[in-house]
Each structure stands twice: as structure tokens, then as C-alpha cells.
Amino acid sequence: MSNKDQQINALIELNDELENYFSNTIIPQLFVDSQLILRKFTPPAMKQFKLSKSDVGRPLADVIDNFRFPAFLDNIQHVVDTGEILEKEIQTTDMRWYQMNILPYVVKKLKKTNGVIITFVEVTMRIKDLREQEKLIAEHEMLLDTIAHDIKSPLTSLRLTIELLKQVPEKGMERFPVLLKKVENSMVNMQKIINDLTDARWIQHKYQAEEELLNFEHIIEDVRLTLAPQIEESKAIIRSEIEASEITFVRRKLRSVVYNLVNNAIKYQTPGRRPEISIKTTAADGFMVINIADNGRGIPEKDFKSIFGKYERLVDDVEGTGIGLYLVKEIITNAGGHITVESKEGTGSAFKVFLKLEEA
């Protein structure tokens, strides 16, 4: 067999393998050339985006309504022009969420991008799961707060009253010790019920507070997914620079810290100014330092301490409960860390979170 025949057979085998892959993969994928012509797609992509075989060879602009993603063509053109991978969370018309990856298809001999491969990985359940976790964390804090304010204070008062009653002379009060004992038993039982309520509700929940070795990049990814609608609506730009990546911490707690700080940076944006948020991590003096800075409204210096108070809100034109920064500080303080803030009104704010790193 000649070299030419061998090359042809090799190409046929390669094409067959590619066709077999495209026919059997469960992931929606598109292959678009550098002229933005749709060249190939997988069966799941055909089903998800209502494509037909006749769409092969058509300009992507002709079938753009099948996708309905803002800036979809611009995103593809950017990858073709720069050769950079683009990752983005998108929501389809059926309300499902996908992680969209646009990968450049590079021809090595020509050293140029000849098209892109677009992959869609569904993350709907993951987003729902992350949002449910954030909701449960907030609900748990509210429950503890309610117990602390509405029940624990009366119990303390009752305990003091009992101690005073114990000092009253018992002469002529034969039944007093029995009644006092009943009151005391009732108080102990109430305390036990409260403890069971606060412990069991969280322990039995599927999100238990267990420390594990985490990569900070994954925490940022989870936060991006959870806040995808807010990021999309505000057109927020989030940049990250990770110098220190690994830390042993409770995943949901670290995610909640980053989530609340980034969420606030988006919520308290300056009207008419696109939110720009930078997330940087470094290691210094045994701590992971997480710096989250924004270009938002800023905070008056006189309010630096009060913003971490429970239910503390500086403005009324943004929805919220005032519990976010309180929760952030509680998580950090309980872990042996601390948080600082620098801010200038009209310019933006920068929060620095210090979390202990394990000694080597």
C-alpha cells in the first residue's frame, strides 16, 4: 500500500472516530469555523437548540435565534481573534443553566485559529444546590437570632428570679420548695429543647460543617454560578488573581464569605457605572489574605465598624436584610481570623479577609 493510500486510510479512520464521538457524546457541542459557519454539532445540541441537519454549512448568524444568548457571536469572534479560551455561565430559554466553554481550534502548521468548539455542560442542579445552601445558612442565622433574643433573655431573667427565690425564708411556705423545683425543672427542659433545636436542625442537614482542603479557584467558580443572574443583569466584570490557592476550611462557610462580599459589591454599585470587582489571594504571616475590591458607592469612614452589626443597613434603596456582613464577620472571627475594610465614598471599597493557614 502506498504512502498516499495510507494517509487516506488514516484520514478516513480519524473522520470515522470523530463522527463516532459526535454521534455518541451526551454533551451538547458545536463546531464553528473561523468564518462563523456552523460545521458540525452533536445530537444533544440538535435537541437542545432545535437544530436540523440542514443547518450544517449555514452562517451561525442565520440560526442565532435558536440560542438567544447575548453577545454569542461576539464571544465566538473574540476566541477566533485571540485564541483565548472563554468560559461563561448562560441560561437557555427553558430556564436551564449551562457552563459554556468556547475553545479555539488551532491548526498547528498555520499557527492560527481555524474555528472554535463550543461545549455546554448543564449546571442547573448545581446552581440550585448552591443557592439552597446560601438560603439555609441565612435561615439558620435567623433562627439562632430569634432564639437568642426571644427566648434566651427571658430564660436568663427566670434563672435570676429563681436564685432570688431560693434566698427567701421557707418558714410558713411548706409547698414553696416543691413549686420552686417544678419551675426550675421547666426551665431546664426549655433549655434542653432550645439546644436540641439549634443542634439537631443543622446536624441532621445534609450540609454539615466539615473542614476540607479547598482550592480557592473552585470557591470563586461556585460564587460565579450562584450569582450568575446578578452578574448578567449588572454586566459586572469579575477578575481574579490567585497567588495562594489551598486552604483547609468549611466549604460552605468560605463560599458564604466570598458570596456575600461579591454580592454586596454588585448590589451597591454606583448608578451608571459598570461594576468591576477584583478578587486576589496571597499568603502572609500564616494567613490566607483574600482581598475583594470594587468600584461601587463606597462606605463613609464613620460607618466602618457599624456595617458588621446585625441588621445594619446604610441605604434603603437596595434590597437586603443587613445580615450579610454580620455573617461574614462571625464566620471569620470564629475561625480565628479577622476582616478589615478600606473605602472611599464614590470610589469603591476593599475588604481584606485574613484566614489562618495550617502550619506545614
C-alpha positions in Angstrom: 0.0 0.0 0.0 1.4 3.4 -1.0 2.0 6.2 1.4 -0.8 8.2 -0.1 -3.2 5.3 0.4 -2.1 5.0 4.0 -2.6 8.7 4.6 -6.1 8.5 3.1 -7.0 5.5 5.2 -5.7 7.3 8.3 -7.8 10.3 7.5 -10.9 8.1 7.0 -10.3 6.4 10.3 -9.8 9.7 12.0 -13.0 11.0 10.5 -14.9 7.9 11.5 -13.6 8.3 15.1 -14.7 11.9 15.1 -18.1 11.1 13.7 -18.5 8.3 16.2 -17.6 10.7 19.1 -20.0 13.3 17.9 -22.8 10.8 17.5 -22.5 9.2 20.9 -21.5 12.0 23.3 -24.1 13.2 25.7 -22.8 16.7 25.8 -24.2 19.5 23.5 -21.3 20.6 21.3 -20.9 22.8 18.3 -18.1 23.2 15.8 -17.9 26.6 14.1 -15.2 27.6 11.7 -13.3 30.9 11.6 -15.9 32.4 9.2 -18.6 31.6 11.8 -20.1 28.9 9.7 -21.8 26.0 11.6 -19.9 22.9 10.5 -21.0 20.2 13.0 -23.0 19.6 16.1 -23.8 16.7 18.4 -27.2 15.1 18.7 -27.8 16.7 22.2 -27.0 20.1 20.7 -29.5 19.4 17.9 -32.2 18.6 20.5 -31.4 21.4 23.0 -31.1 24.2 20.4 -33.7 22.8 17.9 -31.1 22.5 15.1 -31.6 20.3 12.0 -29.1 18.6 9.6 -29.9 21.3 7.0 -28.3 23.9 9.4 -24.9 22.4 8.8 -23.0 24.8 6.5 -25.1 27.8 7.3 -23.7 31.0 8.9 -24.3 30.9 12.6 -26.0 34.3 12.3 -28.8 32.6 10.4 -29.6 30.3 13.4 -28.7 32.7 16.2 -32.4 32.8 17.3 -32.0 29.1 18.3 -29.6 30.2 21.0 -30.7 33.6 22.3 -27.6 34.3 24.2 -26.5 37.9 24.4 -23.2 38.5 22.6 -22.9 34.9 21.5 -21.4 35.8 18.1 -19.1 38.4 19.7 -17.9 35.8 22.2 -17.0 33.4 19.4 -15.3 36.0 17.3 -13.3 37.1 20.3 -11.9 33.5 20.7 -11.2 33.3 16.9 -9.3 36.6 17.0 -7.4 36.0 20.2 -7.1 32.2 20.5 -8.1 32.5 24.2 -10.5 30.1 25.9 -13.7 31.7 27.0 -15.9 30.4 29.9 -19.3 31.7 30.7 -22.5 30.7 32.5 -25.6 31.1 30.4 -29.3 30.4 30.8 -31.3 28.8 27.9 -34.9 29.7 27.1 -36.1 26.6 29.0 -34.6 28.2 32.2 -31.7 25.7 32.4 -28.2 26.8 33.2 -25.1 25.8 31.3 -21.4 26.3 31.7 -20.4 27.3 28.1 -16.8 26.8 27.1 -15.6 28.2 23.8 -12.3 26.5 22.8 -10.1 27.7 19.9 -9.4 25.1 17.2 -5.8 25.7 16.3 -4.2 24.5 13.1 -0.6 23.9 14.2 1.0 24.2 10.8 -0.6 27.6 10.1 -0.4 28.6 13.8 -3.8 30.2 13.6 -7.2 29.6 15.0 -9.4 28.0 12.3 -12.6 27.8 14.3 -14.0 27.0 17.7 -15.5 24.1 19.6 -18.3 25.1 21.9 -19.3 22.8 24.7 -22.3 23.2 27.0 -22.2 21.4 30.4 -25.5 21.7 32.4 -25.1 23.1 35.9 -28.8 23.8 36.7 -28.9 21.5 39.7 -25.5 22.7 41.0 -26.7 26.3 40.9 -30.0 25.4 42.7 -28.0 23.4 45.2 -25.6 26.4 45.9 -28.5 28.8 46.2 -30.3 26.5 48.6 -27.2 26.3 50.8 -26.9 30.1 50.9 -30.6 30.3 51.8 -30.2 27.7 54.6 -27.2 29.4 56.0 -29.1 32.7 56.3 -32.2 30.9 57.7 -30.0 29.2 60.3 -28.6 32.5 61.5 -32.1 34.0 61.7 -33.2 31.0 63.7 -30.4 31.4 66.2 -31.0 35.1 66.4 -34.7 34.6 67.2 -33.9 32.1 69.9 -31.2 34.4 71.4 -33.5 37.4 71.5 -36.9 36.0 72.1 -36.2 33.0 74.4 -32.8 33.1 75.9 -33.3 36.6 77.5 -36.5 35.5 79.4 -34.7 32.3 80.5 -31.9 34.3 81.9 -34.4 36.5 83.8 -36.2 33.4 85.1 -32.9 31.9 86.3 -32.1 35.0 88.3 -35.6 35.1 89.7 -35.2 31.5 90.9 -31.9 32.3 92.6 -33.5 35.2 94.4 -36.5 33.0 95.5 -34.1 30.4 96.9 -32.9 33.1 99.4 -36.4 33.7 100.7 -37.0 32.2 104.2 -39.0 29.0 103.9 -40.9 29.3 107.2 -44.6 29.0 106.6 -44.0 28.1 103.0 -44.1 24.3 103.1 -45.0 24.0 99.4 -42.6 26.6 98.2 -39.6 24.2 97.6 -41.8 21.9 95.6 -43.1 24.7 93.4 -39.6 26.1 93.0 -38.4 22.7 91.9 -41.1 22.5 89.3 -40.2 25.9 87.9 -36.5 25.0 87.8 -37.3 21.7 86.0 -39.4 23.5 83.5 -36.6 26.0 82.8 -34.1 23.1 82.4 -36.4 21.4 80.0 -36.9 24.5 77.9 -33.1 25.0 77.7 -32.7 21.4 76.6 -35.4 21.9 73.9 -33.6 25.0 72.6 -30.3 23.2 72.5 -31.8 20.3 70.7 -33.5 22.6 68.2 -30.3 24.6 67.4 -28.1 21.5 67.2 -30.3 18.9 65.5 -31.6 21.2 62.8 -28.1 21.7 61.4 -26.5 18.4 62.3 -29.3 16.4 60.5 -29.0 18.7 57.5 -27.0 17.4 54.5 -24.6 20.3 54.5 -22.5 19.6 57.6 -19.7 21.9 58.7 -16.7 19.7 57.9 -13.4 21.2 57.1 -11.6 20.0 53.9 -8.7 21.0 51.7 -10.1 23.6 49.3 -8.9 25.3 46.1 -9.9 28.9 46.2 -10.5 28.8 42.4 -13.4 26.4 43.0 -14.9 28.7 45.5 -14.9 31.6 43.0 -16.5 29.3 40.4 -19.3 28.4 42.8 -19.9 32.0 43.7 -20.0 33.0 40.0 -22.6 30.2 39.3 -24.7 31.3 42.3 -24.7 34.9 41.3 -24.9 34.4 37.6 -28.3 36.2 37.1 -27.0 39.3 39.1 -23.7 39.3 37.2 -25.5 39.0 33.8 -28.0 41.8 34.7 -25.4 44.2 36.1 -22.8 43.3 33.4 -20.3 43.0 36.3 -16.7 42.3 35.5 -15.0 40.0 37.9 -11.3 39.5 37.8 -9.3 37.1 40.0 -5.6 36.8 40.8 -4.9 33.7 42.9 -1.4 33.5 44.5 -2.5 31.4 47.5 -4.9 28.7 46.5 -5.2 25.9 49.0 -6.7 26.3 52.5 -8.4 23.9 54.9 -11.8 25.3 55.8 -15.5 24.5 55.7 -16.5 24.8 52.1 -20.0 26.4 52.6 -18.6 28.9 55.1 -15.8 30.1 52.8 -18.2 30.2 49.9 -20.6 32.3 52.0 -17.9 34.8 52.9 -16.9 35.3 49.3 -20.6 35.2 48.1 -21.7 38.0 50.5 -18.8 40.3 49.7 -19.1 39.9 45.9 -22.9 40.1 46.1 -22.6 43.4 48.1 -20.1 44.7 45.5 -22.8 44.1 42.8 -25.7 45.4 44.8 -24.1 48.6 46.0 -22.8 49.6 42.6 -22.6 53.3 41.6 -25.6 54.1 39.4 -24.5 54.3 35.8 -21.1 52.7 36.4 -20.4 49.1 35.4 -19.4 47.1 38.5 -15.7 46.0 38.4 -14.7 43.5 41.1 -11.2 42.1 41.8 -10.5 39.1 43.9 -6.9 38.5 45.0 -5.5 36.0 47.4 -2.0 36.0 48.9 -0.3 34.3 51.8 1.2 36.4 54.6 2.3 35.6 58.2 0.4 32.3 58.4 -2.8 33.7 56.9 -4.5 33.5 53.5 -5.4 37.1 52.7 -8.5 37.5 50.5 -8.8 41.0 49.0 -12.1 41.7 47.4 -12.3 45.3 45.9 -14.9 47.1 43.9 -15.7 50.4 42.2 -19.0 50.9 44.0 -20.6 53.6 46.1 -18.1 53.3 48.9 -18.7 53.5 52.7 -18.3 56.5 55.0 -15.3 56.0 57.4 -17.6 56.6 60.4 -19.6 53.5 59.4 -16.6 51.1 59.1 -17.4 49.4 62.4 -21.2 49.5 62.3 -21.5 47.8 58.9 -20.7 44.5 60.6 -23.6 44.8 63.0 -26.6 42.5 62.6 -29.4 44.1 60.6 -27.2 47.2 60.0 -28.1 48.8 56.6 -26.6 52.1 55.4 -29.0 52.7 52.5 -32.7 51.8 51.9 -32.7 51.8 48.0 -31.2 48.3 47.8 -32.9 45.1 48.9 -31.4 43.2 51.8 -31.6 42.1 55.4 -28.4 43.6 56.8 -27.2 40.2 57.9 -24.6 39.5 55.2 -21.6 41.3 56.6 -22.5 40.2 60.2 -22.5 36.6 59.0 -19.1 37.2 57.2 -17.5 38.6 60.3 -18.9 35.8 62.5 -17.6 33.1 60.2 -14.1 34.7 60.0 -13.9 35.5 63.8 -15.0 32.1 64.8 -12.3 30.6 62.6 -9.6 32.7 64.3 -9.3 35.3 61.5 -10.2 38.9 61.1 -11.5 41.3 58.4 -10.7 44.9 57.6 -12.2 47.4 55.2 -10.9 50.4 53.3 -13.3 52.6 51.4 -13.8 56.0 49.9 -17.3 57.3 49.1 -18.0 57.4 45.3 -14.8 55.4 44.5 -15.3 51.9 46.0 -14.4 49.6 48.8 -11.8 46.9 49.6 -12.4 44.2 52.1 -9.5 42.1 53.4 -10.2 38.7 54.9 -7.5 37.0 57.0 -7.9 33.2 57.5 -5.4 31.0 59.3 -3.4 28.6 57.2 -2.3 25.3 58.6 1.3 25.1 59.6 3.4 22.9 57.4 
